[in-house]
Amino acid sequence: MNDDRIKCVKDSEITITELMIPAYANFGGKVHGGILLSLMDKVAYVCASKFSEMYCVTVAVEGVEFLAPVEVGELVSFKAAVNFVGNTTMIVGIRVESLNVTSGKTAHTNSCYFTMAAKDPNGQLAKVPALKIENDTQLRRFCEGRAIRDFSKQKRALLKSDLSQCSILELKSMVNKERCQVDY
Ligand SMILES: CC(C)(COP(=O)(O)OP(=O)(O)OC[C@H]1O[C@@H](n2cnc3c(N)ncnc32)[C@H](O)[C@@H]1OP(=O)(O)O)[C@@H](O)C(=O)NCCC(=O)NCCS
């Protein structure tokens, strides 16, 4: 695969709309968050593989928050684009909106960011095309993507190093004002 490719955001853009069927419901009658996550994962794959023209895998997900419940019978649209590219990974931004077809009411149910890695036919990480930035929104999203990548790196480092170095005594004192009871 040519490593010097440069592609536009619009080469990655996709929108997929899915009907929320009764099989997607939880005991409360609303759509399971896990169903939406699974659909977002598929959408992220479609977007990343279309952009990179390679097989892709999900590396990480940031910023999943469910802002409004989704009802059975609603149409849910997943709008995705590559916001940021590194060397072998892409950050795909996904905006999820629900539509009640009878009332016409729409709701922004969540936005999140999937880091997807491209793999070559041997399963090795492969370089993805560079991203051509063509307007202010794309520039802002690229910068947000870079911030997400840096933040996610810091978060991993913090969890790995700092807490693993702490003694049990230090860990216990860290949680003594939290709503838990250390019972050993
Ligand atoms: C994630 C994975 C690609 C990292 O591989 P690695 O050899 O440790 O990679 P490196 O540390 O050299 O990093 C490679 C890239 O992954 C990114 N990366 C690695 N770990 C990451 C994480 N936890 N979150 C976000 N990005 C991550 C790096 O920033 C780097 O990006 P860049 O090439 O765009 O700069 C590898 O562990 C993998 O393939 N995991 C399995 C993914 C998979 O199969 N998903 C499907 C789930 S069933």
The ligand as a MOL file (V3000), in Angstrom:
LIG
                    3D

  0  0  0     0  0            999 V3000
M  V30 BEGIN CTAB
M  V30 COUNTS 48 50 0 0 0
M  V30 BEGIN ATOM
M  V30 1 C -3.5470 -1.6130 20.0160 0
M  V30 2 C -2.4010 -2.2040 19.2600 0
M  V30 3 C -2.5530 -1.8700 17.7900 0
M  V30 4 C -1.1090 -1.5600 19.8070 0
M  V30 5 O -0.0310 -2.2420 19.2800 0
M  V30 6 P 1.5030 -1.8950 19.7420 0
M  V30 7 O 2.4100 -2.6970 18.8910 0
M  V30 8 O 1.5980 -1.9930 21.2170 0
M  V30 9 O 1.5310 -0.4290 19.2580 0
M  V30 10 P 2.3620 0.8680 19.5620 0
M  V30 11 O 2.5730 1.1660 21.0010 0
M  V30 12 O 3.5550 0.8480 18.6610 0
M  V30 13 O 1.2870 1.9350 18.9990 0
M  V30 14 C 0.7660 1.7870 17.7100 0
M  V30 15 C -0.3460 2.7650 17.5620 0
M  V30 16 O -1.4320 2.4180 18.4240 0
M  V30 17 C -1.7510 3.5040 19.2670 0
M  V30 18 N -2.1730 2.9370 20.5400 0
M  V30 19 C -1.5980 1.9340 21.2150 0
M  V30 20 N -2.2880 1.6710 22.3260 0
M  V30 21 C -3.3290 2.5190 22.3300 0
M  V30 22 C -4.4130 2.7460 23.2260 0
M  V30 23 N -4.5660 2.0110 24.3330 0
M  V30 24 N -5.3090 3.7010 22.9410 0
M  V30 25 C -5.1960 4.4420 21.8190 0
M  V30 26 N -4.1880 4.2790 20.9230 0
M  V30 27 C -3.2760 3.3370 21.1980 0
M  V30 28 C -0.4600 4.3170 19.3810 0
M  V30 29 O -0.7330 5.6710 19.7300 0
M  V30 30 C 0.0520 4.1940 17.9680 0
M  V30 31 O -0.6580 5.0770 17.1210 0
M  V30 32 P 0.0110 5.7270 15.8010 0
M  V30 33 O 0.7020 4.6220 15.0300 0
M  V30 34 O -1.1300 6.2860 15.0260 0
M  V30 35 O 0.9680 6.7540 16.2720 0
M  V30 36 C -2.3150 -3.7470 19.4460 0
M  V30 37 O -2.1970 -3.9800 20.8170 0
M  V30 38 C -3.5180 -4.4970 18.8850 0
M  V30 39 O -3.5160 -4.8470 17.7270 0
M  V30 40 N -4.5000 -4.7700 19.7600 0
M  V30 41 C -5.6660 -5.5920 19.3860 0
M  V30 42 C -6.7170 -4.7600 18.7050 0
M  V30 43 C -7.8550 -5.6440 18.3190 0
M  V30 44 O -7.6600 -6.7530 17.8930 0
M  V30 45 N -9.0580 -5.1010 18.4800 0
M  V30 46 C -10.2470 -5.8530 18.2640 0
M  V30 47 C -10.8450 -6.1360 19.5840 0
M  V30 48 S -11.5990 -7.7150 19.6180 0
M  V30 END ATOM
M  V30 BEGIN BOND
M  V30 1 1 1 2
M  V30 2 1 2 3
M  V30 3 1 2 4
M  V30 4 1 2 36
M  V30 5 1 4 5
M  V30 6 1 5 6
M  V30 7 2 6 7
M  V30 8 1 6 8
M  V30 9 1 6 9
M  V30 10 1 9 10
M  V30 11 2 10 11
M  V30 12 1 10 12
M  V30 13 1 10 13
M  V30 14 1 13 14
M  V30 15 1 14 15
M  V30 16 1 15 16
M  V30 17 1 15 30
M  V30 18 1 16 17
M  V30 19 1 17 18
M  V30 20 1 17 28
M  V30 21 1 18 19
M  V30 22 1 18 27
M  V30 23 2 19 20
M  V30 24 1 20 21
M  V30 25 1 21 22
M  V30 26 2 21 27
M  V30 27 1 22 23
M  V30 28 2 22 24
M  V30 29 1 24 25
M  V30 30 2 25 26
M  V30 31 1 26 27
M  V30 32 1 28 29
M  V30 33 1 28 30
M  V30 34 1 30 31
M  V30 35 1 31 32
M  V30 36 2 32 33
M  V30 37 1 32 34
M  V30 38 1 32 35
M  V30 39 1 36 37
M  V30 40 1 36 38
M  V30 41 2 38 39
M  V30 42 1 38 40
M  V30 43 1 40 41
M  V30 44 1 41 42
M  V30 45 1 42 43
M  V30 46 2 43 44
M  V30 47 1 43 45
M  V30 48 1 45 46
M  V30 49 1 46 47
M  V30 50 1 47 48
M  V30 END BOND
M  V30 END CTAB
M  END
